[in-house]
């Protein structure tokens, strides 16, 4: 990537409040200054610069966005959402380094993140237990590990209550699950509303509980949950559903 224009792009980020103030223009400089939270002098300099760049234009005594200005403002908004999401996902990104997640952090700008720490070692497990218990329609997801026997038992409870359950996991994880929790796993798969698919690899650990998406981060060495990020954002849920659909189509159904 060419970073030679970084200074210019940084200036665009600084001018973004003024661009946003012109979104439903034309608006005068006094209104721009008020909306952008800056002085009239700053508004004057910014609009002059943005007009020179072709991002705003004068009309009816005020300023409005050009097509380029509107497009770049959308890019700035998307960038800020992506940065906010990345910062919020910090404990999850510490365990998951996948392009599919890095490219979609904007979907998690408003996610609720729960971490396990010495003062609250069971916070993540308790959070997931509540979500599973409240699920009434469908659970689907993909995992490179699995939670405690308590979470597995809670999942079995939901399957026996009629909740649709579909899971994708690599062969090594399936083998470990059958070896350590074979009875619970067999109980799940004995129901017609449950299915498991073996896949080559899982890049992002996630679960969809009805209309709620949860990213799960595991300590690879210990296999324990370290953090979750939870969101009800429809776009985030649709993103996860699309990933799961690919796993299901490419995977082998466990008999």
C-alpha positions as CSV (number, residue, x, y, z in Angstrom):
1,X,0.0,0.0,0.0
2,X,1.2,3.5,-0.9
3,X,1.3,5.7,2.2
4,X,2.7,8.8,0.4
5,X,-0.6,10.6,0.6
6,X,-1.0,10.0,4.4
7,X,-0.6,13.6,5.4
8,X,-3.4,14.6,3.0
9,X,-5.6,11.8,4.3
10,X,-4.9,12.8,7.9
11,X,-6.1,16.3,7.0
12,X,-9.3,14.8,5.6
13,X,-9.9,13.1,8.9
14,X,-9.4,16.4,10.7
15,X,-11.9,18.1,8.3
16,X,-14.5,15.4,8.7
17,X,-16.6,17.3,11.2
18,X,-16.9,20.2,8.7
19,X,-17.7,17.7,5.9
20,X,-20.4,16.1,8.1
21,X,-21.9,19.6,8.8
22,X,-22.4,20.0,5.1
23,X,-24.2,16.7,4.7
24,X,-27.7,18.1,4.3
25,X,-26.5,21.4,2.8
26,X,-26.3,24.0,1.5
27,X,-25.5,25.5,4.9
28,X,-23.7,28.7,5.8
29,X,-20.4,28.9,7.6
30,X,-22.0,30.0,10.9
31,X,-24.1,26.8,10.9
32,X,-21.1,24.8,9.9
33,X,-19.1,26.2,12.8
34,X,-21.9,25.4,15.2
35,X,-22.4,21.8,13.9
36,X,-18.7,21.1,13.7
37,X,-17.9,22.6,17.1
38,X,-15.3,24.9,15.8
39,X,-14.8,28.7,15.3
40,X,-16.0,30.6,12.3
41,X,-12.4,31.1,11.3
42,X,-11.7,27.4,11.3
43,X,-14.9,26.8,9.4
44,X,-13.8,29.4,6.8
45,X,-10.4,27.8,6.4
46,X,-11.8,24.3,6.2
47,X,-14.5,25.1,3.7
48,X,-12.0,26.9,1.5
49,X,-9.7,23.9,1.6
50,X,-12.5,21.4,1.0
51,X,-13.8,23.4,-1.9
52,X,-10.4,23.5,-3.4
53,X,-10.2,19.8,-3.2
54,X,-13.6,19.4,-4.8
55,X,-15.3,17.9,-1.7
56,X,-17.8,20.8,-1.1
57,X,-19.3,23.4,-3.4
58,X,-21.1,26.6,-3.0
59,X,-24.9,26.8,-3.6
60,X,-27.6,29.2,-2.5
61,X,-25.3,31.1,-0.2
62,X,-23.9,28.0,1.6
63,X,-21.9,24.9,1.2
64,X,-22.9,21.3,0.3
65,X,-21.1,18.1,-0.4
66,X,-20.1,17.1,-3.8
67,X,-20.4,13.5,-4.9
68,X,-16.7,13.0,-4.1
69,X,-17.2,14.7,-0.7
70,X,-20.2,12.5,0.2
71,X,-18.3,9.3,-0.8
72,X,-15.1,10.2,1.2
73,X,-17.2,11.2,4.2
74,X,-18.8,7.7,4.1
75,X,-15.2,6.3,3.9
76,X,-14.2,8.3,7.0
77,X,-17.3,7.2,8.9
78,X,-16.5,3.5,8.0
79,X,-12.9,4.0,9.0
80,X,-13.9,5.4,12.4
81,X,-16.4,2.5,13.0
82,X,-13.7,0.0,12.0
83,X,-11.2,1.6,14.4
84,X,-13.8,1.7,17.2
85,X,-14.6,-1.9,16.6
86,X,-11.0,-2.9,16.6
87,X,-10.3,-1.2,19.9
88,X,-13.4,-2.8,21.5
89,X,-12.3,-6.2,20.2
90,X,-8.8,-5.9,21.7
91,X,-9.1,-9.0,24.0
92,X,-10.7,-11.0,21.2
93,X,-8.1,-10.0,18.6
94,X,-5.4,-11.0,21.0
95,X,-6.5,-14.6,20.3
96,X,-8.1,-14.4,16.8
97,X,-5.9,-13.2,14.0
98,X,-8.1,-13.8,10.9
99,X,-8.5,-11.6,7.8
100,X,-12.3,-12.1,7.9
101,X,-12.5,-10.5,11.3
102,X,-9.9,-7.8,10.7
103,X,-11.8,-6.7,7.6
104,X,-15.1,-6.4,9.5
105,X,-14.3,-4.9,12.9
106,X,-16.7,-2.0,12.0
107,X,-19.5,-4.5,12.7
108,X,-18.5,-4.7,16.4
109,X,-18.2,-1.0,17.2
110,X,-21.0,-1.3,19.7
111,X,-20.3,-4.9,20.9
112,X,-20.3,-5.8,24.5
113,X,-17.0,-7.4,25.5
114,X,-16.6,-9.7,28.5
115,X,-13.1,-10.8,29.7
116,X,-12.0,-13.4,32.2
117,X,-9.7,-12.0,34.8
118,X,-8.5,-13.0,38.3
119,X,-11.3,-10.9,39.9
120,X,-14.0,-12.4,37.6
121,X,-12.7,-15.8,36.4
122,X,-16.1,-17.1,35.5
123,X,-17.5,-14.0,33.9
124,X,-17.3,-15.3,30.3
125,X,-18.8,-18.7,31.2
126,X,-21.7,-17.0,33.1
127,X,-22.3,-14.6,30.2
128,X,-22.5,-17.5,27.7
129,X,-24.6,-19.6,30.0
130,X,-27.2,-16.8,30.2
131,X,-27.3,-16.4,26.4
132,X,-27.7,-20.2,25.8
133,X,-30.4,-20.4,28.4
134,X,-32.4,-17.6,26.8
135,X,-32.1,-19.1,23.2
136,X,-35.5,-20.2,21.9
137,X,-35.1,-20.8,18.2
138,X,-31.6,-21.6,16.8
139,X,-28.0,-22.0,17.7
140,X,-25.3,-22.2,15.0
141,X,-21.6,-21.6,15.0
142,X,-18.0,-22.7,14.5
143,X,-15.3,-23.5,17.0
144,X,-11.7,-24.5,17.4
145,X,-12.4,-25.4,21.1
146,X,-15.4,-25.8,23.4
147,X,-16.5,-24.5,26.7
148,X,-17.0,-26.2,30.0
149,X,-19.1,-29.2,30.6
150,X,-21.7,-26.9,32.2
151,X,-22.0,-24.9,28.9
152,X,-22.3,-28.2,26.9
153,X,-25.0,-29.4,29.3
154,X,-26.9,-26.1,28.9
155,X,-26.7,-26.6,25.1
156,X,-28.0,-30.1,25.4
157,X,-30.9,-28.7,27.4
158,X,-31.8,-26.3,24.7
159,X,-31.5,-29.0,22.0
160,X,-33.9,-31.2,24.0
161,X,-36.3,-28.2,24.2
162,X,-36.4,-28.1,20.4
163,X,-33.9,-25.4,19.6
164,X,-32.2,-26.0,16.2
165,X,-28.5,-26.7,16.6
166,X,-25.8,-26.7,13.9
167,X,-22.1,-26.6,14.5
168,X,-18.9,-26.7,12.4
169,X,-15.6,-27.8,13.8
170,X,-12.3,-29.2,12.6
171,X,-11.6,-33.0,12.9
172,X,-9.2,-32.5,15.8
173,X,-11.8,-30.6,17.8
174,X,-14.5,-33.2,17.1
175,X,-12.1,-36.0,18.3
176,X,-11.3,-34.1,21.5
177,X,-15.0,-33.4,22.1
178,X,-16.0,-37.0,21.6
179,X,-13.1,-38.2,23.8
180,X,-13.8,-35.7,26.7
181,X,-17.5,-35.2,26.5
182,X,-18.7,-38.1,24.3
183,X,-21.9,-38.7,26.1
184,X,-23.1,-35.1,25.9
185,X,-22.1,-34.9,22.2
186,X,-23.9,-38.1,21.4
187,X,-27.0,-36.8,23.2
188,X,-27.0,-33.7,21.0
189,X,-26.6,-35.5,17.7
190,X,-29.3,-38.0,18.6
191,X,-31.9,-35.3,18.0
192,X,-33.2,-34.5,14.6
193,X,-32.9,-30.8,15.2
194,X,-29.1,-31.1,15.7
195,X,-26.2,-31.4,13.2
196,X,-22.4,-31.2,13.2
197,X,-20.2,-30.6,10.3
198,X,-16.4,-31.4,10.0
199,X,-14.5,-28.7,8.2
200,X,-10.8,-28.3,7.3
201,X,-10.3,-25.2,9.5
202,X,-12.1,-22.5,11.4
203,X,-10.7,-19.0,11.2
204,X,-13.1,-17.3,13.6
205,X,-14.8,-18.9,16.6
206,X,-18.4,-17.6,16.9
207,X,-21.9,-18.6,17.9
208,X,-25.3,-17.2,16.9
209,X,-28.0,-17.5,19.6
210,X,-31.2,-16.6,17.8
211,X,-30.4,-13.0,16.7
212,X,-27.4,-12.5,18.8
213,X,-23.8,-13.0,17.6
214,X,-21.0,-13.9,20.0
215,X,-17.3,-14.1,19.1
216,X,-15.4,-16.4,21.4
217,X,-11.7,-16.2,22.1
218,X,-9.9,-19.2,23.5
219,X,-6.5,-19.7,25.1
220,X,-5.1,-22.2,22.6
221,X,-2.8,-23.9,25.1
222,X,-5.3,-24.4,27.8
223,X,-8.5,-24.5,25.7
224,X,-10.3,-22.1,28.1
225,X,-12.4,-19.1,27.2
226,X,-10.7,-15.8,27.6
227,X,-13.1,-13.3,26.2
228,X,-16.4,-12.8,24.2
229,X,-17.8,-10.0,22.1
230,X,-21.6,-9.9,21.8
231,X,-23.7,-7.9,19.4
232,X,-27.3,-7.9,18.1
233,X,-26.3,-5.8,15.0
234,X,-28.2,-7.4,12.1
235,X,-25.2,-6.8,9.7
236,X,-22.9,-8.6,12.1
237,X,-25.3,-11.5,12.5
238,X,-25.7,-11.7,8.7
239,X,-21.9,-11.8,8.4
240,X,-21.6,-14.7,10.7
241,X,-24.5,-16.5,9.1
242,X,-22.8,-16.2,5.7
243,X,-19.6,-17.6,7.1
244,X,-21.4,-20.5,8.7
245,X,-23.2,-21.2,5.5
246,X,-19.8,-21.7,3.8
247,X,-18.7,-24.0,6.5
248,X,-21.9,-26.1,6.3
249,X,-21.7,-26.3,2.4
250,X,-18.1,-27.4,2.4
251,X,-18.2,-29.6,5.6
252,X,-19.0,-33.2,6.0
253,X,-22.0,-34.1,8.1
254,X,-21.2,-36.1,11.2
255,X,-23.3,-39.3,11.1
